């Protein structure tokens, strides 16, 4: 950078300020660097060079320059302010707070001292004083975004989530492209149990700043939590591949992999990057590494990682205690494991700042632990609490559910399905496996998928997506009124995607259990499709559903009475489909596989018009990816372990059992 011909030092300084305000920090740094060579004792020039270094991600170099400017002009309030900013950037928050507070009166009309003071106080763990400083900044500059943003941060840190949400909303009215504000508003919505609105906020942040680390990391995790597991994994993988330093996205991707027990992949992902310096993310990183090591049976390595963690932020205290519980359990130290599980429970009760998902999973983990220890009552308390928390995100309505199911029965009558327009194709490839979750759908798919002429496509959302697209506001009634051309178009889209998964397969299995809701649509689109209905003792289904943390939308699952009622409604709809559908349908009980595997396999393969193949008998030897909670069960031969499990919890399950009786599903005790 050279001085423009005939440009004075003052003009050069003005040009440097203009480049700084335009965000061209490297250019501005070159201008101020040259000025510093000519006037090495100019505090204003040194100060601006320090600010450029700060913007360029060089906090320590910036702090040294800002300290030099301060020493040259200690009475200048703006120099004091920006020296404080430099100290804050390198973690010297207390010294920074003193400087910020000291220059507020000298810069009476400038909100910057109060904004930065609030930020420093937050770093010092004092949200109450931070709120006061941020409110003062808002009073001084109500039309500036930064004061409202830092007020939102302070209120959120104080647990006042509704007020924080209002502050971020005010900030975004002023600066709609403020990506960090969208991210934090999304976190407020998540804490307020509205995860869909939270996802929208993260998308707004990404629209404002494509590739925004925190927005992508949060959106990926939220997609996973709401059942869009593949989309969540794809987004998180894309972010970490594009930017290895995106630590939050990496940790969230590791969490997803660990939930699917893909611990080797999780460890490889952590080993491929350096742990972050920031304490909160670094703690989470180490905790996830220890869990991955425990899952792979490397308990001593996990013990070493946990020992090196030291003190963690309060929000991670229950996670650390839980890993210590698992360590004790792996060492056969039953009493110590129980003691640590009790400490985990106490930490859950006393810590209001936990991320909702961490709190939810802690209850499911503790329930599984106490169930394994033979304490069914204590286990059930945790299952109830986990579902209570999940229920806040997924409120359930019996009237809406009854209306939806009634609309299917009314619109897709036997007359409409047999005598009305249907798509013209007769493609025999599609096979739908339907039923309640935990009824044996994954087992059935894995057995069929082992056949050399079949392909298991997993849980696909394609049918429900077409239902939404074709049904519009009126749903089933609109679909039932469609003519063949519209149905051919919908079928063409579905079949093209299906065959792309396995072009040479004679049968392709779509095993989304909840597709039982959309079998009327399936019959209209796919006259050649076959349907396998998986069934199981409804008490075992209810117990199993209640004892797993499902990802996706399962609002009926969070109250035992609602769960029993919903199983009864599902049974009513399936009875209608058996009477009304023109497509072939077969019911396979889980007990059938246990009591007569070979006979049941022959019956299923004959139904699918596939030759018998012994590979199906060894389905558990396949290395296929299973993304459902049944992944452990389908890695072993069929056994009777899943039959009658409800009996040990009969007392706790009474609300469920009462609803099943009302639905006529239990004829004996």
N, C-alpha and C positions, 0 to 999 in steps of 0.2 A: 504494500500500500504506500503510495507516494502522495505528497501534498499536491492538490490541484494548483496549477499555476496561479500565482498571485493570491492564494488563499491564506488568510491570516489564521493564527492559532485559534482565535474565537470562532471563526467560520468553520474551521476543522472540527472543533468541539461540537458546534451545532450540528454538523453533518453526522458526527458519531452518535449524538443523541437521537437523531432521526432514524439512523439505521437500527439502533437499539429498540426504539419504539416500534419499528417495522418487523422486529423479530429476527433481524439479520445479525445475530450476536457475534458470529465469527468476524464479519466485516467490521462491526463496531469495535470489537476487541483489537483488531489491527490498527484502526484509527487511534484509539486511546493509547495503545502500546507505543505508537510512534510519538504521540504527544508527550507521553511520560519520559521518553528518552530526551526530549527537548526541554521539558519542564519537570524534572524528577521530584520536585517538592510541592507540586500542585495537588492539594487534597481532593479537589473536585474531579480532576482527571484520574487520579489513582482510584477514587471511589467508583467512578464509572467503569474503569477496567475491572475492578473487583466484581461489580454486578454482572458484567459480561461473563467473567469466569464462572460465576455462580450459575448463570443460565446455560452455560456450556457443560455443566455437570462436573465442575472442578471445585467442590466446596472448600477444600483446605487451602488451595491457592487463593481462592476468593477471600477467605477469612483473613489470610495474611495481608492482602492488599487493603481490605477494609479496616484492619487494625492500624495499618500505617497511616491511612487517611484520618482515622480517629485521633491518632497521636499528634498529627499535624494540626488538627482543628477540633479539639475536644469540646469546645463550647458550641459548635455548630449542630443544631438539633437534627438536621437531615443526615449529617455524617454519623451521629450517634445512632440514629434509627437504623441506618444501613449496616453499621458495624454489628448491631444487635441481630440483624437478619443473617449476617455471616456466622455469628456465634451459634444461632439457632440451627443453621444448616449443618454444623459439625457436632451437634448434640450438647452444646453448652447452654442449655435452656434457662437455667436460673440466672446466669449473668445476662443473657439476652433479655429476660423479663424485666430485670432492673433497668436496663437501658430503654426499653420500650415505655415503661411506666414513667421514666424520668423525662422523656421528651414529649409527652402528651400535651402538657400545658403550653409548651413552646410551639407546637404544631396543632393549635386548637381546632382549626377547621379541616384538618387532614385525618381521615379515619385510619390511616395506615398504622400509627402507633398502637391503637386499640385492637385492630385486626391481628397484628403480629403478637401483641401481648396475649390475646386469647389463644392463639396457636401455641405459644410457649407454655402457657398455663396448662393447656391440654396435654402437652408432652410431659409436664411435671405431675400429671395425674390429679389436677384440680379443676374439674369441670364446672363447679359452682362459680368460682371466680372467673373462669373463662367465659361463662354465660354473661356475667356482668360486663366484662370488657367488650364482648361482641355486641351486646345491646347498646353500649355507648357508641360503638362504631356505626351501628345502624341509625342511631339518632343523628349522627353527624353527616351521614351520607346515605339517606334512605333509597336513593336511586342508583347506588352502586351495588354490583353483584357480590363482591368479596365479603362485605360485612354480613350479609344474609347467609352466605355459604359457611363462614366460620361459626356463626350462631347455630346453624344446623349441626355442625360437627360437635359443638359443645353440648347441645341439648341431647344429641344421640348418645354421647358418652355418659351423660347423666341418667340415661334410661328413659328420657322423656321423648319417646319416639314420635308421638302424634305432633308435638310442637316442632320437632326436628323436621318432620315432613313438611309442615307449613313453611318453615324457614327456607328449605330447599326449593319449594314451589315458588316462593317470592324471588329467590335468586334466579330461577329459570325464566320467570316473567321478564326479568331485566336482560338476561343473557341466555337465550334459548339454546345456544350452541356450547354451553358450559358442560363438557362431558363428565367431569368429576362430580358435578352436582346431580346429573342424571344417575350416575352409579350409586351415589349415596341415597338419593330418593328411592331408588330401586331396593336398596337394603332396608329402608324404612318400611316399604310395602311388604317385603319378605317378613320382617319382624311383626308386621300387623296381619300376617297370615294370608296375604294376597299375592301369591307367587306368580300368577299370570300377569298382573300389572307390573310386578317387579321385573319379569322377563321383558316386557315392553319397554321399561325404562332403560334396561341394559342395551336393548336394540337402538334406542334413541342416542345413547352415548356412543355406540359404534357408528351410527350414522354421522354424528358430529366429528368423531375422531376414529376413522377406520383403524382397526388393530389395537385399540385401547386395551391395555393389559388387564386391568381390573374388570372392565366391562365384559371382555371375552371370557375371563376366568369365571366370573359369576354366572354369566349366561350359560356357559357349558355345564356348570354344576346344576343350575336350575332346570335345564333341559333333561338332565339325567334324573333329577328328583321327581319330575313330572312324567316320567315314563319314556321320554324320547332319548333312550340310552345311546343309540347309535349316533344320533345327531349331536348329543353332548360330547361323546368321545371324539367324534370327527372334529368338532370345533376346538376342543382343548388340544388335540394332537396337532392341528394346523397352527395354533398359536405357538406351541412349544417348538415346533419345527422351524417356524419363521423366525422366532426370537428365543434362543435358549435361555436368555436372562429373565423370561417371564415366569418368575418363581411361583406366583399364585396359581397360574394356569397349570403348571407342572404338579403342584401339590394336589390340586383338585382332580387332575387326571389320575394321579396315584390313588386317591381315595376311591375313585370309580373302579379302578383295576382291583383294589383290595376287596371291595364289596363283591366282586365276581371271582374272588380267590385266584386272581392272576398275579400272584405275588412275585414271580420271577420277572415278569414284565415291569411291575412296579419298581423293583429294585434296580433294574437296568435303566429305567427312566431317571431315577434319583442319582445313579452313579454317572450318568451322562452329563451332569452339570455340577457346578460348584454350589454348595449351600449358600443361601442368601445371608447378608449381614444383618438385616433388620430382625430384631428379636422375635417379634410375633410370628413371622413367616418361618424363621429359622427353627423355632420351637416346634411348629407344626410339621416342618420337614423332618426333623429328627424323630418325632413321635410316629410319623407314618413309616419311616425307615425301620423303626423297632418293630412295628406291627408286621411289616413285610417279612422281616427276619423270623419272627415268631411263626408266621404262617408257613414258612419253608422249613421249620424245624431247627432253625439255627438259634437256639435259645441263649447260648453263651454270648454270641455276638450281639443279640438283642439286649442282653443284660448290660453289656459294656456301653452300648449306645444310650440306654436309659440312665446309666450312672453318670455319663458325661453331659446329660441335658441340664442337670442342676435345677435351678428355680425356673418355672415357666410362668407366663402371664396367667392371671386368675382364670381366664376363660378356658385354658387348657388343663387346669388342675385335674378335673375328672378323667380326662383322656390319659394323663400320666398315671394316675392311680389304677385305671383299668388295665394298662399294660403291665403294671407291677402285679396286678391280680393274675393275669395270664402267665406271667413268669413263674409265680408261685405254683400255679396249677400245673404247669409243664414240669415242674420239679417234684411234683407229688406232695407239695406242702399244703395239705387240705385246710388246716386251721388257719394258716397264714393267708391263704387265698380268700377264705371267708372273712377274715378281719379286714383285708384290703378292699373286698367288695363292699363291706359295710362303710368304709371310709369313702369309697366312690359314691355311695348313696348319700352320705352326709354332704359331700362336695356338691352334688347335684342340687340338694335342697338349699344350700347356702349361697349358691352362685347364680345371681340373676342375669349375668351378662353373657351366658352361653349362647353360641349360635344355635338356633332352633334344631337344626339337623343333628348337631352333636348331642344335644339333650335327648332327642328322640332315640337315636341309636344307642345311647347309654342305657336307656330303659330296656330296649330289646336285648342288648348284651347281658344286662343283669338278670333279666327274666330267664334267658337261656342258661345262665350260670346257676341260678337258684333251682331251676328245674333239674339240672344235672346233679345238684346236691340233694335232691329229694324233698326240697321245701316248696311244694306246689302252691301254697297260699302266697308266699313271698314272691314267687315267680309271677303269679297271676296279677299281683298288685302292679308290677312293672309293665306287663302287657297292657293292662288297663290304662296306665298313665301314658304309655307310648301312643296308644290309640286316641286318648283324649287330646294330646298335643297335635296329632295328625288331623284329627277331626276339625280343628280350628282352620286348617287350610282347605278342608274338603267337607263343607257342610252337606248333610244328606237330607233329602226331602222325599218322604214316602208318597205324597200326592203327585209330585212331578214324575217320579219313577212309575207309579201306577198309570199315569196318563200316557207316558211314553210306551209302555208295554201294551196298554189297551189299544193304542193307535196302531201298533204292529198287527195285532190280532184283527182289528176292524178293517184295515186297509188290505192286508194280504190274506184274504179268505181263500178257502179251497177253490171256490168258483173263479176268483181273479187269477190265482196261480195256475190253474189247469186250463182255463178257457180264454184268458186274456192274452194280450200281446206279450211276447218274450223275445229276447235276442235270438238271432238266427243261428248262432254257432252251436255246435254240439261237442265242443272240445272236452275230451275225457280227462285231461291232465289235472285240473284243480281238485284238491281234496281239502275239505275244511274239517279240522278237528276243533270241536267246541265243547263247552261245559263250564262249570264254575272253576275258578282257580283252585288248584290243589286237588283236582278230581282225577288226575292221571293223564292230562293232555300232553305234558312233556315226555312222559314215559312212552306213550303211544306214538308220538312223532319220532322219537329216537329209534324205536323198534322198526317202524316203517322206513325211516330214513336210512337204515342199514341195508335195505334191499338195493341191489345194483341198478334197478330200473326206477328207483324213486329218489326224491330229494326233499329233505326237510328244510323249509324256508324260514322257520322260526315264527315269531309273533309279529305279523305284518299289520300295519295300520291302513292298508290300501282299501279294504272294503268299507270301513267306517268313513274314510276320506271321501269315497265316491258317494256314500249315503248323504253326507253333509253337502257335497257339491250338487247332487241331483235333487235332494229333498228341499233345500232352502228352508224357509220359515215354517212350512207346513209338514216337512219331513215325510213320513210314510204316505200320507195322502197324495202328495205331489208325485212321488215315485210310482205309486200304483196307477196313476193316471197317464204315465208316459207311454208313448207308442214305440214301435220296434226300432225306428231310426235312432232315437235317443238312447235306447237300451243297447243297441249295437255299438254306438260310440263309447258308452261307458264300459261295455265288455271288452272292446278292442284295447282300450287303455289298460284295463286290469290285466288282460292276457299278455299284452306286450311286455309289461313289467315282470309278470310271473315267469314267462318263458326265458326272459333274459337272464334269470337267476340260474337256470339249468336247462340249456337248449336241447339236450339229448334225453332228458328224463321223461319217462312215460307218465309218471304221477308226481305232482309237486304239492307238498303239504303246507297249507297256511294254517298254523295252529294257534291263532289268537283266540283264547277261550271266550272272550266277550263277543265274538262274532255271532254267538247265538242270538244276539239282539237284531242282527241284520240278515237272517237267513231268508227272509222274504225277498230282499233285494238280490241276494245270491241266486235264488231260484230264477228270477227274471233275467239276470245278466248271463248266467252260466247254466243252461239247461243240462249240460253234461257233467256237472260237478257232483261229487259224492260227499256225503257228510257223515262223519264219525262223532257220535255224542258220547263223551266220557262221563261216567257216573261213579258215585262212591257214597257210602253212608253219609247222609247230610250232617250228622253230628261230627264225624271225622273231618268233613270239609270245613265246617264252621270252626272247629278247634284249630285246624291247621292254618286257615286264613288268619285267625286272630293271633297266632303265635309267630307270624312272619311280618317283617317290615317290607311291604310291597312298594315298588316305585311305580308311579303312574297314578291314575285317577280311580280310586276305590273308596268312595265316600261311604258306601254301605257297610264297610268292614269295621268301623270304629266304635260301634256300639253293638253288644251281643244281641240285643233284641232286634235291632235293625238288620243285623246280619242274618238272623234266622228268618225274618220276614222276607228279605231279599232272596234268599235261597228258595223260599216258597213261591215267590213270584217268578223266578227263573224256571222252576219246575212247571208252573202253569203255562208259561210261554213255550217251553219245550213240548208239552203235551199238544199244544196247538200246532206246532210245526210237524210233529209226527202225523197228525191227522190231515194237514193241509198241503204239505210240500209235495210237488211232483218228483223231486229229486230223490234218489235212493238214500236212505238214512239207516244207520246201524247204531245201537247202543252197546257200549263196552264198559262193563263194571271193572273197577280196579281189582275187585276180588277175583274176577275171571282170570286175570293174568297170574294171580298168586296160586289159584287152585288148579288151573289147567292151562298152563302157558302155551303148550304146543297146540292144543285144540283151539284156543282163542286166536293164536297167530294164524292158523289155517283159515279160520272163519273171517278174519280181517283181510287176509290176502285174497281170498276168494271174492270178498265183497269188492275189492279194488281191481279184480281181474288181473292179478299178478301171480306168477308161479311161485310155489313155495321155495324159499331159499334159506339155507341154514345160517347165513350171515345175520339174519334177523335175530337168531337165538343168542348171538354174541354182541348184541347192540352196545353193551357196556364197555366193549373194548375199543370202540371208535374214539377218535380224537377230535370230535366235532365240538364247536363252541356252543355252550348252553348258557343263555342269558337269563334264565329264570331261577327262582329259588330252589328248584328241584335238581340243580346241577349235581349235588352230591349223590342223590338217590339213583340217578340214571348212569352213574359210573360203577354200579355194582349189579349183580344179578337180581332179578325180582325176588322179593321176600315179603313176609307178612308183617313187617315192622310198622307199616302204615295203617294196619287194620285195628280198629278198636282203641286207638290211643285216647279218644275222648273220655273213656270210662274213668281214668285216673283223676279227671277234672269235672266229673259229673255235677258236683255241687256248684262249682263256679259257673258252669255252662247253663244253668237253669233258665236264664232269660232267653237264650238261643233255643233251647229244647222246647220251651213253651210255645214259641212262635212256630216251630216246625210242626208241633202237634196241631196248632190251629190251622196250618196249611194242609193238614191231612197227610203229611209225609212220614209220620211215625204211627204205625198201627198197633205196636206192642211196646212194652217197656224195655 
